Amino acid sequence: MTVVSLIFMRFINVFQGWSVAIFVVCMGMAIVAIAMQVRRYRLGSVSIRAERGRPTPWAVIFLTSSVCLIAALSIASVIKISLL
């Protein structure tokens, strides 16, 4: 997500304010994803010690939705570049 946000910053001359907004959104999603992964790994180590696993569907849902959002933003940007 950080790489995608930096790619959008590369095209700041094309997208102006949208590049900054997408940069902030992608960096925010990256921070949340890292925080969720840290929590998930801690829960995983606790479940290994307890010998009882617990699923973490929210992490999967968040990562899936963030990848879909980034894909939609990328497609929209390609369409905008094509129409200029």
Secondary structure as the mmCIF struct_conf table of DSSP 4:
data_model
#
loop_
_struct_conf.conf_type_id
_struct_conf.id
_struct_conf.beg_label_comp_id
_struct_conf.beg_label_asym_id
_struct_conf.beg_label_seq_id
_struct_conf.end_label_comp_id
_struct_conf.end_label_asym_id
_struct_conf.end_label_seq_id
HELX_RH_AL_P HELX_RH_AL_P1 THR A 2 ARG A 10
TURN_TY1_P TURN_TY1_P1 PHE A 11 PHE A 11
HELX_RH_AL_P HELX_RH_AL_P2 ILE A 12 PHE A 15
TURN_TY1_P TURN_TY1_P2 GLN A 16 GLN A 16
HELX_RH_AL_P HELX_RH_AL_P3 GLY A 17 ALA A 50
TURN_TY1_P TURN_TY1_P3 GLU A 51 GLU A 51
HELX_RH_AL_P HELX_RH_AL_P4 PRO A 57 LEU A 83
#
